[in-house]
Amino acid sequence: MSDSSERSRRILQARMAAHALHAKVADEVAHTAPARAVFLSRFEREVDPDGLLEPQERARRAEHAKKAYFLKLAAKSSKERAKKHRK
């Protein structure tokens, strides 16, 4: 099986699982809140590993770290799409 078809199969499988889960859950936002909180807390730990900053300053810096992280992902994605387009 090619990498492309394997990737497509895995994406389809993940989408089916997500829809099956959301069909069973009354409040999707509440259901995923714990995972989101853990993910977002990584940015606070990144900018203030020793917990020395004031909460407001930690949150401000964490927000910038989060934005930088997602911009980096977007740049990487764009680069990969451009690579595929050139082929």
C-alpha positions, 0 to 999 in steps of 0.5 A: 500500500502506498504512503498516500493511500495509507494516509488517506485510509488513516484520515478516513478512519479518524474522521469516522471515529470522531463522528461516532464519538460526537454522535454519543456525546451531549456536549462536545466542548465539555467532553474535549475540555480536559484535553484542551486544558492539558495541551494549552498548559504546555505553553505556560510550562514552556514560558515559565518552567519554574512558575515564577511569573505573575499569572497575567504575565505567564498567560500573556507569554503563553498566548504568544508561544501558542501563536508561534507554535501554530504559525510554525505548523502553518509554515511547515504545512504550506512548505509541504503543500508547495513541495507536492504541487511542484511534483 
